[in-house]
């Protein structure tokens, strides 16, 4: 299960999605997530799903990696679906037994919530899959540059975000190594009830904390040895510049939002009529 967590991983490539400016990809991700929350029907979600599939195809990210990343959040998705099925009221009752009521509106809402949740996660994965941590840090810092006028440490914030994102795969790998070492000593993490499994995980916490602090200290020492002192006076080896493909991507993002708003307004008016 730990190996299925792919958030923070970067898959190098030379596709049009990889070559986009990181600021463009960040803004497009925000635009896409906004469109997901504006969508309210299956037609809008089908349209957004097609857009997401096109982006995945252009990025040449293997579907196996995407579905593997969804495995760790599958329980959360199922829990969300169950809550919507049993607790969303509606007029069309499909099943009723005492206090248990399942309505058509609840089923539709559960399906839309599951779609929204999965597409939101996949769009976030697509950003980290196609953008290196260093490039993502530069893009985030450039986007937040106006906040420097009110003396906010933009560079430090962007650096912390990048380091935290990059450390996710590292700590997952470290946890997997510790679990393998504990299993070789007779530890059992897979059998028994929920309480027993929770107790079995306790021996992992101390060595994982020690490893995390050791890695943090090593990283701090490496940064100090390279005379890192924050964003003051720093220059960029690769200066970010918008190109024609970024402008085209912006226009496509604007068209997607416009299409979703139009479909929502058109369908609502059609339903009212």
ZAMARGU-4260 file (C-alpha; in steps of 0.2 Angstrom, whole numbers, plus 5000, padded with zeros to 4 digits):
<rodrens>
0) 5000/5000/5000 | 5014/5012/5004 | 5022/5010/4987 | 5005/5015/4979 | 5007/5033/4986
5) 5014/5043/4971 | 5011/5060/4977 | 5027/5071/4975 | 5035/5059/4962 | 5041/5066/4946
10) 5042/5057/4930 | 5054/5065/4918 | 5048/5067/4900 | 5049/5079/4885 | 5030/5081/4881
15) 5021/5097/4879 | 5014/5096/4896 | 5031/5094/4904 | 5038/5109/4894 | 5024/5121/4900
20) 5029/5134/4912 | 5026/5129/4930 | 5016/5144/4933 | 5005/5139/4919 | 5002/5122/4926
25) 4998/5129/4943 | 4985/5141/4936 | 4978/5128/4925 | 4976/5116/4940 | 4967/5129/4950
30) 4956/5133/4935 | 4952/5114/4933 | 4948/5112/4952 | 4937/5128/4951 | 4928/5120/4936
35) 4925/5104/4946 | 4917/5113/4959 | 4906/5123/4947 | 4900/5107/4938 | 4884/5100/4945
40) 4878/5087/4932 | 4885/5072/4923 | 4887/5081/4907 | 4899/5094/4914 | 4908/5080/4923
45) 4909/5070/4907 | 4916/5085/4898 | 4929/5088/4912 | 4934/5070/4912 | 4938/5070/4893
50) 4949/5086/4896 | 4958/5076/4910 | 4960/5061/4899 | 4967/5072/4885 | 4980/5080/4897
55) 4985/5063/4903 | 4987/5057/4885 | 4998/5072/4881 | 5009/5070/4896 | 5011/5051/4892
60) 5009/5046/4910 | 5005/5028/4911 | 4987/5024/4918 | 4995/5012/4929 | 5004/5025/4939
65) 4988/5036/4940 | 4977/5021/4947 | 4991/5016/4959 | 4990/5033/4966 | 4971/5032/4969
70) 4973/5016/4979 | 4977/5024/4996 | 4962/5036/4995 | 4950/5023/4990 | 4943/5020/5007
75) 4940/5039/5009 | 4931/5039/4992 | 4920/5024/4998 | 4916/5033/5015 | 4911/5049/5005
80) 4900/5039/4994 | 4892/5030/5008 | 4888/5046/5018 | 4880/5054/5002 | 4870/5039/4999
85) 4862/5037/5016 | 4862/5055/5022 | 4857/5066/5007 | 4838/5068/5007 | 4828/5068/4991
90) 4810/5066/4984 | 4812/5050/4974 | 4814/5036/4987 | 4821/5020/4980 | 4823/5010/4996
95) 4817/5012/5013 | 4819/5001/5028 | 4815/5009/5045 | 4828/5023/5047 | 4838/5018/5031
100) 4832/5028/5016 | 4840/5028/4999 | 4835/5041/4987 | 4838/5044/4969 | 4846/5061/4973
105) 4857/5053/4986 | 4864/5041/4973 | 4867/5054/4960 | 4875/5065/4973 | 4886/5051/4978
110) 4892/5047/4961 | 4896/5065/4957 | 4906/5067/4973 | 4916/5052/4969 | 4920/5058/4952
115) 4924/5075/4958 | 4936/5068/4972 | 4945/5056/4960 | 4947/5069/4946 | 4953/5082/4959
120) 4966/5070/4965 | 4972/5065/4947 | 4974/5083/4942 | 4985/5086/4957 | 4995/5071/4953
125) 4997/5077/4935 | 5005/5093/4941 | 5018/5084/4952 | 5021/5070/4939 | 5026/5082/4925
130) 5035/5096/4936 | 5051/5094/4945 | 5052/5100/4963 | 5065/5114/4959 | 5054/5120/4944
135) 5038/5119/4955 | 5047/5130/4968 | 5052/5143/4956 | 5035/5144/4948 | 5027/5145/4965
140) 5039/5159/4971 | 5036/5169/4955 | 5017/5168/4957 | 5018/5174/4975 | 5031/5188/4972
145) 5018/5202/4975 | 5017/5196/4993 | 5035/5202/4996 | 5028/5219/4996 | 5020/5216/5013
150) 5036/5207/5019 | 5030/5189/5018 | 5045/5176/5016 | 5039/5170/4999 | 5055/5161/4994
155) 5056/5152/5011 | 5038/5147/5010 | 5040/5140/4992 | 5056/5131/4997 | 5047/5123/5012
160) 5033/5117/5001 | 5044/5110/4988 | 5055/5101/5002 | 5039/5094/5010 | 5032/5088/4993
165) 5049/5080/4988 | 5051/5071/5005 | 5034/5062/5004 | 5041/5048/4992 | 5057/5048/5003
170) 5048/5044/5019 | 5037/5031/5011 | 5052/5022/5005 | 5060/5024/5022 | 5044/5017/5030
175) 5044/5002/5018 | 5062/4998/5023 | 5058/4999/5042 | 5043/4988/5039 | 5053/4975/5030
180) 5066/4975/5044 | 5053/4973/5057 | 5045/4959/5047 | 5061/4950/5046 | 5062/4950/5065
185) 5044/4942/5066 | 5033/4957/5066 | 5016/4955/5059 | 5007/4970/5051 | 4994/4961/5040
190) 4984/4950/5051 | 4972/4953/5066 | 4959/4966/5069 | 4961/4985/5067 | 4967/4987/5085
195) 4980/4974/5083 | 4986/4982/5067 | 4987/4999/5075 | 4997/4992/5089 | 5009/4983/5077
200) 5012/5000/5069 | 5019/5008/5085 | 5036/5001/5083 | 5038/5010/5067 | 5035/5027/5074
205) 5051/5029/5084 | 5063/5024/5070 | 5053/5034/5057 | 5054/5050/5068 | 5073/5047/5071
210) 5076/5045/5052 | 5065/5060/5048 | 5076/5071/5060 | 5092/5064/5054 | 5087/5068/5036
215) 5082/5085/5041 | 5098/5088/5050 | 5108/5082/5034 | 5098/5093/5023 | 5101/5108/5034
220) 5120/5104/5035 | 5120/5103/5016 | 5111/5119/5013 | 5123/5128/5025 | 5138/5121/5017
225) 5132/5129/5001 | 5130/5146/5009 | 5111/5146/5008 | 5104/5161/5017 | 5086/5162/5010
230) 5080/5172/4995 | 5090/5188/4997 | 5101/5191/4983 | 5098/5175/4974 | 5098/5173/4955
235) 5090/5160/4944 | 5100/5148/4933 | 5084/5146/4922 | 5073/5161/4921 | 5055/5157/4918
240) 5047/5165/4903 | 5030/5163/4896 | 5029/5156/4878 | 5016/5154/4865 | 5011/5137/4871
245) 5008/5144/4888 | 4996/5157/4881 | 4987/5144/4871 | 4986/5133/4887 | 4979/5149/4896
250) 4966/5151/4883 | 4961/5133/4883 | 4959/5134/4902 | 4948/5149/4900 | 4937/5140/4887
255) 4935/5125/4899 | 4928/5136/4913 | 4917/5145/4901 | 4910/5129/4894 | 4907/5122/4911
260) 4897/5138/4916 | 4888/5138/4900 | 4883/5119/4902 | 4877/5122/4920 | 4867/5137/4915
265) 4860/5129/4900 | 4855/5113/4908 | 4847/5122/4923 | 4837/5133/4912 | 4832/5118/4902
270) 4826/5109/4918 | 4816/5124/4923 | 4807/5125/4907
</rodrens>
